[in-house]
């Protein structure tokens, strides 16, 4: 149970502090601050639980690791269950905290959920949202698999991965709020209302496609330093 517990705690931390930065402090820190909140939360967890579970804290990453051949499907299932449960638990805690402020209303003010279209941040189209999430997740998982592979300077892996997440958020917050992580999207959407739930499919499907594609690229040997 050590690895699923680590994944639960890691995903809980990412969602609480990442989404929390948007919900509680977004007006003060802006998009740059929110971007760094997600990245720094990931860096902290990478060094905190990386030695236990590898700090996937993201079903798309776990499926990418499976596709790369570094993990079995049986090992992945407890990881992904723990990740989703951690995200849901974080969303509950965030909702309780945010509700402690007079005037907060989750229906109108949200819970850091992802989205697209009219009324959502930059009002990008569904096609733009889908393409961004696939490509951003693909690149994110490429960095993760490369930074944690044989021959890589693993002591720097957490920093490289976390800073990549910062850059992804700097570019993509206005497009989708940035998911690249189905668990991160599921947690807030469950409490943010019917519209968020109706768009949730994209933030499950697109990151999975991107993550698996990155894993298959490493499995092919084209980017794997161990491959002949």
NUKERO-785638 format. One record per residue (C-alpha): residue number from 1; chain; x, y, z. Coordinates in nm, 2 decimals, decimal comma. Example, Ala and Ser with C-alpha at 12.3 -4.5 7.8 and 13.67 -1.06 7.14 Angstrom:
! NUKERO-785638
<rec><n>1</n><chain>A</chain><u>1,23</u><v>-0,45</v><w>0,78</w></rec>
<rec><n>2</n><chain>A</chain><u>1,37</u><v>-0,11</v><w>0,71</w></rec>
//
This chain:
! NUKERO-785638
<rec><n>1</n><chain>A</chain><u>0,00</u><v>0,00</v><w>0,00</w></rec>
<rec><n>2</n><chain>A</chain><u>0,30</u><v>0,23</v><w>0,02</w></rec>
<rec><n>3</n><chain>A</chain><u>0,29</u><v>0,33</v><w>-0,35</w></rec>
<rec><n>4</n><chain>A</chain><u>-0,08</u><v>0,40</v><w>-0,38</w></rec>
<rec><n>5</n><chain>A</chain><u>-0,07</u><v>0,59</v><w>-0,05</w></rec>
<rec><n>6</n><chain>A</chain><u>0,21</u><v>0,80</v><w>-0,19</w></rec>
<rec><n>7</n><chain>A</chain><u>0,02</u><v>0,86</v><w>-0,51</w></rec>
<rec><n>8</n><chain>A</chain><u>-0,29</u><v>0,96</v><w>-0,31</w></rec>
<rec><n>9</n><chain>A</chain><u>-0,09</u><v>1,22</v><w>-0,11</w></rec>
<rec><n>10</n><chain>A</chain><u>0,09</u><v>1,35</v><w>-0,41</w></rec>
<rec><n>11</n><chain>A</chain><u>-0,22</u><v>1,40</v><w>-0,62</w></rec>
<rec><n>12</n><chain>A</chain><u>-0,40</u><v>1,55</v><w>-0,32</w></rec>
<rec><n>13</n><chain>A</chain><u>-0,12</u><v>1,80</v><w>-0,28</w></rec>
<rec><n>14</n><chain>A</chain><u>-0,11</u><v>1,90</v><w>-0,65</w></rec>
<rec><n>15</n><chain>A</chain><u>-0,48</u><v>1,96</v><w>-0,67</w></rec>
<rec><n>16</n><chain>A</chain><u>-0,52</u><v>2,13</v><w>-0,34</w></rec>
<rec><n>17</n><chain>A</chain><u>-0,24</u><v>2,38</v><w>-0,39</w></rec>
<rec><n>18</n><chain>A</chain><u>-0,26</u><v>2,41</v><w>-0,77</w></rec>
<rec><n>19</n><chain>A</chain><u>-0,64</u><v>2,45</v><w>-0,79</w></rec>
<rec><n>20</n><chain>A</chain><u>-0,64</u><v>2,63</v><w>-0,46</w></rec>
<rec><n>21</n><chain>A</chain><u>-0,40</u><v>2,89</v><w>-0,59</w></rec>
<rec><n>22</n><chain>A</chain><u>-0,66</u><v>2,97</v><w>-0,86</w></rec>
<rec><n>23</n><chain>A</chain><u>-0,97</u><v>2,97</v><w>-0,63</w></rec>
<rec><n>24</n><chain>A</chain><u>-0,83</u><v>3,13</v><w>-0,32</w></rec>
<rec><n>25</n><chain>A</chain><u>-0,54</u><v>3,35</v><w>-0,45</w></rec>
<rec><n>26</n><chain>A</chain><u>-0,59</u><v>3,38</v><w>-0,82</w></rec>
<rec><n>27</n><chain>A</chain><u>-0,68</u><v>3,75</v><w>-0,81</w></rec>
<rec><n>28</n><chain>A</chain><u>-0,36</u><v>3,83</v><w>-0,62</w></rec>
<rec><n>29</n><chain>A</chain><u>-0,11</u><v>3,61</v><w>-0,80</w></rec>
<rec><n>30</n><chain>A</chain><u>-0,24</u><v>3,60</v><w>-1,15</w></rec>
<rec><n>31</n><chain>A</chain><u>-0,18</u><v>3,33</v><w>-1,42</w></rec>
<rec><n>32</n><chain>A</chain><u>0,20</u><v>3,33</v><w>-1,35</w></rec>
<rec><n>33</n><chain>A</chain><u>0,15</u><v>3,26</v><w>-0,98</w></rec>
<rec><n>34</n><chain>A</chain><u>-0,10</u><v>2,98</v><w>-1,05</w></rec>
<rec><n>35</n><chain>A</chain><u>0,14</u><v>2,83</v><w>-1,30</w></rec>
<rec><n>36</n><chain>A</chain><u>0,42</u><v>2,83</v><w>-1,05</w></rec>
<rec><n>37</n><chain>A</chain><u>0,19</u><v>2,69</v><w>-0,78</w></rec>
<rec><n>38</n><chain>A</chain><u>0,12</u><v>2,38</v><w>-0,99</w></rec>
<rec><n>39</n><chain>A</chain><u>0,49</u><v>2,34</v><w>-1,08</w></rec>
<rec><n>40</n><chain>A</chain><u>0,62</u><v>2,39</v><w>-0,73</w></rec>
<rec><n>41</n><chain>A</chain><u>0,37</u><v>2,15</v><w>-0,58</w></rec>
<rec><n>42</n><chain>A</chain><u>0,49</u><v>1,89</v><w>-0,83</w></rec>
<rec><n>43</n><chain>A</chain><u>0,85</u><v>1,96</v><w>-0,75</w></rec>
<rec><n>44</n><chain>A</chain><u>0,79</u><v>1,92</v><w>-0,38</w></rec>
<rec><n>45</n><chain>A</chain><u>0,61</u><v>1,59</v><w>-0,42</w></rec>
<rec><n>46</n><chain>A</chain><u>0,87</u><v>1,46</v><w>-0,67</w></rec>
<rec><n>47</n><chain>A</chain><u>1,13</u><v>1,48</v><w>-0,40</w></rec>
<rec><n>48</n><chain>A</chain><u>0,89</u><v>1,39</v><w>-0,12</w></rec>
<rec><n>49</n><chain>A</chain><u>0,74</u><v>1,07</v><w>-0,26</w></rec>
<rec><n>50</n><chain>A</chain><u>0,95</u><v>1,01</v><w>-0,58</w></rec>
<rec><n>51</n><chain>A</chain><u>1,15</u><v>0,75</v><w>-0,40</w></rec>
<rec><n>52</n><chain>A</chain><u>0,84</u><v>0,56</v><w>-0,30</w></rec>
<rec><n>53</n><chain>A</chain><u>0,62</u><v>0,56</v><w>-0,61</w></rec>
<rec><n>54</n><chain>A</chain><u>0,80</u><v>0,76</v><w>-0,87</w></rec>
<rec><n>55</n><chain>A</chain><u>0,55</u><v>1,04</v><w>-0,81</w></rec>
<rec><n>56</n><chain>A</chain><u>0,33</u><v>0,99</v><w>-1,12</w></rec>
<rec><n>57</n><chain>A</chain><u>0,03</u><v>1,17</v><w>-0,95</w></rec>
<rec><n>58</n><chain>A</chain><u>-0,14</u><v>1,16</v><w>-1,29</w></rec>
<rec><n>59</n><chain>A</chain><u>-0,31</u><v>0,88</v><w>-1,47</w></rec>
<rec><n>60</n><chain>A</chain><u>-0,18</u><v>1,00</v><w>-1,81</w></rec>
<rec><n>61</n><chain>A</chain><u>0,17</u><v>0,97</v><w>-1,67</w></rec>
<rec><n>62</n><chain>A</chain><u>0,11</u><v>0,62</v><w>-1,53</w></rec>
<rec><n>63</n><chain>A</chain><u>-0,04</u><v>0,50</v><w>-1,86</w></rec>
<rec><n>64</n><chain>A</chain><u>0,26</u><v>0,66</v><w>-2,04</w></rec>
<rec><n>65</n><chain>A</chain><u>0,49</u><v>0,46</v><w>-1,81</w></rec>
<rec><n>66</n><chain>A</chain><u>0,29</u><v>0,14</v><w>-1,89</w></rec>
<rec><n>67</n><chain>A</chain><u>0,31</u><v>0,21</v><w>-2,27</w></rec>
<rec><n>68</n><chain>A</chain><u>0,68</u><v>0,26</v><w>-2,24</w></rec>
<rec><n>69</n><chain>A</chain><u>0,72</u><v>-0,09</v><w>-2,09</w></rec>
<rec><n>70</n><chain>A</chain><u>0,85</u><v>0,03</v><w>-1,75</w></rec>
<rec><n>71</n><chain>A</chain><u>0,54</u><v>-0,08</v><w>-1,56</w></rec>
<rec><n>72</n><chain>A</chain><u>0,27</u><v>-0,34</v><w>-1,59</w></rec>
<rec><n>73</n><chain>A</chain><u>-0,10</u><v>-0,27</v><w>-1,63</w></rec>
<rec><n>74</n><chain>A</chain><u>-0,17</u><v>-0,45</v><w>-1,30</w></rec>
<rec><n>75</n><chain>A</chain><u>0,07</u><v>-0,22</v><w>-1,12</w></rec>
<rec><n>76</n><chain>A</chain><u>-0,09</u><v>0,08</v><w>-1,28</w></rec>
<rec><n>77</n><chain>A</chain><u>-0,45</u><v>0,02</v><w>-1,16</w></rec>
<rec><n>78</n><chain>A</chain><u>-0,39</u><v>0,09</v><w>-0,79</w></rec>
<rec><n>79</n><chain>A</chain><u>-0,19</u><v>0,40</v><w>-0,89</w></rec>
<rec><n>80</n><chain>A</chain><u>-0,47</u><v>0,55</v><w>-1,09</w></rec>
<rec><n>81</n><chain>A</chain><u>-0,74</u><v>0,47</v><w>-0,84</w></rec>
<rec><n>82</n><chain>A</chain><u>-0,53</u><v>0,64</v><w>-0,57</w></rec>
<rec><n>83</n><chain>A</chain><u>-0,47</u><v>0,94</v><w>-0,79</w></rec>
<rec><n>84</n><chain>A</chain><u>-0,84</u><v>1,00</v><w>-0,86</w></rec>
<rec><n>85</n><chain>A</chain><u>-0,93</u><v>0,95</v><w>-0,50</w></rec>
<rec><n>86</n><chain>A</chain><u>-0,66</u><v>1,19</v><w>-0,39</w></rec>
<rec><n>87</n><chain>A</chain><u>-0,78</u><v>1,45</v><w>-0,64</w></rec>
<rec><n>88</n><chain>A</chain><u>-1,14</u><v>1,41</v><w>-0,52</w></rec>
<rec><n>89</n><chain>A</chain><u>-1,04</u><v>1,44</v><w>-0,16</w></rec>
<rec><n>90</n><chain>A</chain><u>-0,84</u><v>1,76</v><w>-0,24</w></rec>
<rec><n>91</n><chain>A</chain><u>-1,14</u><v>1,91</v><w>-0,42</w></rec>
<rec><n>92</n><chain>A</chain><u>-1,36</u><v>1,84</v><w>-0,11</w></rec>
<rec><n>93</n><chain>A</chain><u>-1,11</u><v>2,01</v><w>0,12</w></rec>
<rec><n>94</n><chain>A</chain><u>-1,07</u><v>2,30</v><w>-0,12</w></rec>
<rec><n>95</n><chain>A</chain><u>-1,45</u><v>2,34</v><w>-0,14</w></rec>
<rec><n>96</n><chain>A</chain><u>-1,48</u><v>2,35</v><w>0,24</w></rec>
<rec><n>97</n><chain>A</chain><u>-1,20</u><v>2,61</v><w>0,27</w></rec>
<rec><n>98</n><chain>A</chain><u>-1,33</u><v>2,83</v><w>-0,01</w></rec>
<rec><n>99</n><chain>A</chain><u>-1,68</u><v>2,81</v><w>0,13</w></rec>
<rec><n>100</n><chain>A</chain><u>-1,55</u><v>2,97</v><w>0,45</w></rec>
<rec><n>101</n><chain>A</chain><u>-1,52</u><v>3,31</v><w>0,27</w></rec>
<rec><n>102</n><chain>A</chain><u>-1,84</u><v>3,52</v><w>0,26</w></rec>
<rec><n>103</n><chain>A</chain><u>-1,98</u><v>3,54</v><w>-0,09</w></rec>
<rec><n>104</n><chain>A</chain><u>-1,81</u><v>3,23</v><w>-0,23</w></rec>
<rec><n>105</n><chain>A</chain><u>-2,04</u><v>3,03</v><w>-0,46</w></rec>
<rec><n>106</n><chain>A</chain><u>-1,90</u><v>2,73</v><w>-0,63</w></rec>
<rec><n>107</n><chain>A</chain><u>-2,16</u><v>2,74</v><w>-0,91</w></rec>
<rec><n>108</n><chain>A</chain><u>-2,05</u><v>3,09</v><w>-1,02</w></rec>
<rec><n>109</n><chain>A</chain><u>-1,69</u><v>3,11</v><w>-0,90</w></rec>
<rec><n>110</n><chain>A</chain><u>-1,58</u><v>2,75</v><w>-0,97</w></rec>
<rec><n>111</n><chain>A</chain><u>-1,33</u><v>2,52</v><w>-0,81</w></rec>
<rec><n>112</n><chain>A</chain><u>-1,04</u><v>2,54</v><w>-1,05</w></rec>
<rec><n>113</n><chain>A</chain><u>-1,21</u><v>2,31</v><w>-1,30</w></rec>
<rec><n>114</n><chain>A</chain><u>-1,10</u><v>2,28</v><w>-1,66</w></rec>
<rec><n>115</n><chain>A</chain><u>-1,31</u><v>2,39</v><w>-1,96</w></rec>
<rec><n>116</n><chain>A</chain><u>-1,33</u><v>2,56</v><w>-2,29</w></rec>
<rec><n>117</n><chain>A</chain><u>-1,57</u><v>2,77</v><w>-2,50</w></rec>
<rec><n>118</n><chain>A</chain><u>-1,80</u><v>3,07</v><w>-2,42</w></rec>
<rec><n>119</n><chain>A</chain><u>-1,76</u><v>3,21</v><w>-2,07</w></rec>
<rec><n>120</n><chain>A</chain><u>-1,44</u><v>3,01</v><w>-1,99</w></rec>
<rec><n>121</n><chain>A</chain><u>-1,12</u><v>3,22</v><w>-1,97</w></rec>
<rec><n>122</n><chain>A</chain><u>-0,99</u><v>3,27</v><w>-2,33</w></rec>
<rec><n>123</n><chain>A</chain><u>-1,30</u><v>3,12</v><w>-2,48</w></rec>
<rec><n>124</n><chain>A</chain><u>-1,10</u><v>2,88</v><w>-2,71</w></rec>
<rec><n>125</n><chain>A</chain><u>-1,28</u><v>2,62</v><w>-2,92</w></rec>
<rec><n>126</n><chain>A</chain><u>-1,32</u><v>2,25</v><w>-2,83</w></rec>
<rec><n>127</n><chain>A</chain><u>-1,07</u><v>2,16</v><w>-3,11</w></rec>
<rec><n>128</n><chain>A</chain><u>-0,81</u><v>2,40</v><w>-2,97</w></rec>
<rec><n>129</n><chain>A</chain><u>-0,86</u><v>2,26</v><w>-2,62</w></rec>
<rec><n>130</n><chain>A</chain><u>-0,83</u><v>1,90</v><w>-2,74</w></rec>
<rec><n>131</n><chain>A</chain><u>-0,51</u><v>1,97</v><w>-2,95</w></rec>
<rec><n>132</n><chain>A</chain><u>-0,35</u><v>2,16</v><w>-2,66</w></rec>
<rec><n>133</n><chain>A</chain><u>-0,42</u><v>1,89</v><w>-2,41</w></rec>
<rec><n>134</n><chain>A</chain><u>-0,29</u><v>1,61</v><w>-2,63</w></rec>
<rec><n>135</n><chain>A</chain><u>0,03</u><v>1,79</v><w>-2,74</w></rec>
<rec><n>136</n><chain>A</chain><u>0,10</u><v>1,94</v><w>-2,39</w></rec>
<rec><n>137</n><chain>A</chain><u>0,06</u><v>1,60</v><w>-2,22</w></rec>
<rec><n>138</n><chain>A</chain><u>0,27</u><v>1,43</v><w>-2,48</w></rec>
<rec><n>139</n><chain>A</chain><u>0,56</u><v>1,67</v><w>-2,43</w></rec>
<rec><n>140</n><chain>A</chain><u>0,51</u><v>1,66</v><w>-2,05</w></rec>
<rec><n>141</n><chain>A</chain><u>0,54</u><v>1,28</v><w>-2,04</w></rec>
<rec><n>142</n><chain>A</chain><u>0,84</u><v>1,29</v><w>-2,28</w></rec>
<rec><n>143</n><chain>A</chain><u>1,01</u><v>1,51</v><w>-2,03</w></rec>
<rec><n>144</n><chain>A</chain><u>0,91</u><v>1,27</v><w>-1,74</w></rec>
<rec><n>145</n><chain>A</chain><u>1,02</u><v>0,95</v><w>-1,92</w></rec>
<rec><n>146</n><chain>A</chain><u>1,35</u><v>1,11</v><w>-2,04</w></rec>
<rec><n>147</n><chain>A</chain><u>1,43</u><v>1,27</v><w>-1,70</w></rec>
<rec><n>148</n><chain>A</chain><u>1,38</u><v>0,95</v><w>-1,52</w></rec>
<rec><n>149</n><chain>A</chain><u>1,54</u><v>0,71</v><w>-1,77</w></rec>
<rec><n>150</n><chain>A</chain><u>1,88</u><v>0,54</v><w>-1,74</w></rec>
<rec><n>151</n><chain>A</chain><u>2,17</u><v>0,78</v><w>-1,78</w></rec>
<rec><n>152</n><chain>A</chain><u>1,96</u><v>1,09</v><w>-1,70</w></rec>
<rec><n>153</n><chain>A</chain><u>2,08</u><v>1,31</v><w>-1,40</w></rec>
<rec><n>154</n><chain>A</chain><u>1,79</u><v>1,19</v><w>-1,18</w></rec>
<rec><n>155</n><chain>A</chain><u>1,87</u><v>1,43</v><w>-0,90</w></rec>
<rec><n>156</n><chain>A</chain><u>1,75</u><v>1,70</v><w>-1,12</w></rec>
<rec><n>157</n><chain>A</chain><u>1,44</u><v>1,51</v><w>-1,26</w></rec>
<rec><n>158</n><chain>A</chain><u>1,19</u><v>1,66</v><w>-1,02</w></rec>
<rec><n>159</n><chain>A</chain><u>1,30</u><v>2,02</v><w>-1,10</w></rec>
<rec><n>160</n><chain>A</chain><u>1,29</u><v>1,96</v><w>-1,47</w></rec>
<rec><n>161</n><chain>A</chain><u>0,95</u><v>1,80</v><w>-1,46</w></rec>
<rec><n>162</n><chain>A</chain><u>0,81</u><v>2,07</v><w>-1,23</w></rec>
<rec><n>163</n><chain>A</chain><u>0,94</u><v>2,35</v><w>-1,44</w></rec>
<rec><n>164</n><chain>A</chain><u>0,79</u><v>2,19</v><w>-1,75</w></rec>
<rec><n>165</n><chain>A</chain><u>0,45</u><v>2,19</v><w>-1,58</w></rec>
<rec><n>166</n><chain>A</chain><u>0,50</u><v>2,56</v><w>-1,51</w></rec>
<rec><n>167</n><chain>A</chain><u>0,57</u><v>2,64</v><w>-1,88</w></rec>
<rec><n>168</n><chain>A</chain><u>0,27</u><v>2,43</v><w>-1,98</w></rec>
<rec><n>169</n><chain>A</chain><u>0,05</u><v>2,63</v><w>-1,75</w></rec>
<rec><n>170</n><chain>A</chain><u>0,19</u><v>2,97</v><w>-1,86</w></rec>
<rec><n>171</n><chain>A</chain><u>0,09</u><v>2,88</v><w>-2,22</w></rec>
<rec><n>172</n><chain>A</chain><u>-0,23</u><v>2,69</v><w>-2,16</w></rec>
<rec><n>173</n><chain>A</chain><u>-0,42</u><v>2,83</v><w>-1,87</w></rec>
<rec><n>174</n><chain>A</chain><u>-0,62</u><v>3,06</v><w>-2,10</w></rec>
<rec><n>175</n><chain>A</chain><u>-0,70</u><v>2,77</v><w>-2,33</w></rec>
<rec><n>176</n><chain>A</chain><u>-0,82</u><v>2,50</v><w>-2,09</w></rec>
<rec><n>177</n><chain>A</chain><u>-0,71</u><v>2,59</v><w>-1,74</w></rec>
<rec><n>178</n><chain>A</chain><u>-0,46</u><v>2,31</v><w>-1,81</w></rec>
<rec><n>179</n><chain>A</chain><u>-0,53</u><v>1,96</v><w>-1,72</w></rec>
<rec><n>180</n><chain>A</chain><u>-0,27</u><v>1,73</v><w>-1,87</w></rec>
<rec><n>181</n><chain>A</chain><u>-0,39</u><v>1,51</v><w>-1,58</w></rec>
<rec><n>182</n><chain>A</chain><u>-0,73</u><v>1,33</v><w>-1,58</w></rec>
<rec><n>183</n><chain>A</chain><u>-0,73</u><v>1,31</v><w>-1,20</w></rec>
<rec><n>184</n><chain>A</chain><u>-0,67</u><v>1,68</v><w>-1,16</w></rec>
<rec><n>185</n><chain>A</chain><u>-0,97</u><v>1,74</v><w>-1,38</w></rec>
<rec><n>186</n><chain>A</chain><u>-1,20</u><v>1,48</v><w>-1,23</w></rec>
<rec><n>187</n><chain>A</chain><u>-1,17</u><v>1,61</v><w>-0,87</w></rec>
<rec><n>188</n><chain>A</chain><u>-1,29</u><v>1,97</v><w>-0,92</w></rec>
<rec><n>189</n><chain>A</chain><u>-1,54</u><v>1,88</v><w>-1,19</w></rec>
<rec><n>190</n><chain>A</chain><u>-1,74</u><v>1,66</v><w>-0,96</w></rec>
<rec><n>191</n><chain>A</chain><u>-1,83</u><v>1,96</v><w>-0,75</w></rec>
<rec><n>192</n><chain>A</chain><u>-1,83</u><v>2,25</v><w>-1,01</w></rec>
<rec><n>193</n><chain>A</chain><u>-2,16</u><v>2,17</v><w>-1,17</w></rec>
<rec><n>194</n><chain>A</chain><u>-2,32</u><v>2,00</v><w>-1,48</w></rec>
<rec><n>195</n><chain>A</chain><u>-2,13</u><v>2,21</v><w>-1,73</w></rec>
<rec><n>196</n><chain>A</chain><u>-1,79</u><v>2,11</v><w>-1,60</w></rec>
<rec><n>197</n><chain>A</chain><u>-1,90</u><v>1,75</v><w>-1,59</w></rec>
<rec><n>198</n><chain>A</chain><u>-2,02</u><v>1,77</v><w>-1,95</w></rec>
<rec><n>199</n><chain>A</chain><u>-1,67</u><v>1,88</v><w>-2,07</w></rec>
<rec><n>200</n><chain>A</chain><u>-1,48</u><v>1,63</v><w>-1,85</w></rec>
<rec><n>201</n><chain>A</chain><u>-1,45</u><v>1,37</v><w>-2,12</w></rec>
<rec><n>202</n><chain>A</chain><u>-1,20</u><v>1,59</v><w>-2,31</w></rec>
<rec><n>203</n><chain>A</chain><u>-0,97</u><v>1,62</v><w>-2,00</w></rec>
<rec><n>204</n><chain>A</chain><u>-0,97</u><v>1,24</v><w>-1,96</w></rec>
<rec><n>205</n><chain>A</chain><u>-0,93</u><v>1,14</v><w>-2,32</w></rec>
<rec><n>206</n><chain>A</chain><u>-0,69</u><v>1,40</v><w>-2,45</w></rec>
<rec><n>207</n><chain>A</chain><u>-0,42</u><v>1,36</v><w>-2,18</w></rec>
<rec><n>208</n><chain>A</chain><u>-0,44</u><v>0,98</v><w>-2,20</w></rec>
<rec><n>209</n><chain>A</chain><u>-0,38</u><v>1,00</v><w>-2,58</w></rec>
<rec><n>210</n><chain>A</chain><u>-0,08</u><v>1,23</v><w>-2,53</w></rec>
<rec><n>211</n><chain>A</chain><u>0,06</u><v>1,02</v><w>-2,24</w></rec>
<rec><n>212</n><chain>A</chain><u>0,03</u><v>0,69</v><w>-2,42</w></rec>
<rec><n>213</n><chain>A</chain><u>0,18</u><v>0,83</v><w>-2,74</w></rec>
<rec><n>214</n><chain>A</chain><u>0,48</u><v>0,95</v><w>-2,54</w></rec>
<rec><n>215</n><chain>A</chain><u>0,52</u><v>0,61</v><w>-2,38</w></rec>
<rec><n>216</n><chain>A</chain><u>0,50</u><v>0,43</v><w>-2,72</w></rec>
<rec><n>217</n><chain>A</chain><u>0,77</u><v>0,66</v><w>-2,85</w></rec>
<rec><n>218</n><chain>A</chain><u>1,00</u><v>0,55</v><w>-2,58</w></rec>
<rec><n>219</n><chain>A</chain><u>0,89</u><v>0,19</v><w>-2,62</w></rec>
<rec><n>220</n><chain>A</chain><u>0,99</u><v>0,21</v><w>-2,99</w></rec>
<rec><n>221</n><chain>A</chain><u>1,34</u><v>0,30</v><w>-2,88</w></rec>
<rec><n>222</n><chain>A</chain><u>1,35</u><v>0,63</v><w>-3,07</w></rec>
<rec><n>223</n><chain>A</chain><u>1,40</u><v>0,83</v><w>-2,75</w></rec>
<rec><n>224</n><chain>A</chain><u>1,51</u><v>0,56</v><w>-2,51</w></rec>
<rec><n>225</n><chain>A</chain><u>1,88</u><v>0,59</v><w>-2,42</w></rec>
<rec><n>226</n><chain>A</chain><u>1,88</u><v>0,21</v><w>-2,33</w></rec>
<rec><n>227</n><chain>A</chain><u>1,76</u><v>0,11</v><w>-2,68</w></rec>
<rec><n>228</n><chain>A</chain><u>2,01</u><v>-0,02</v><w>-2,93</w></rec>
//
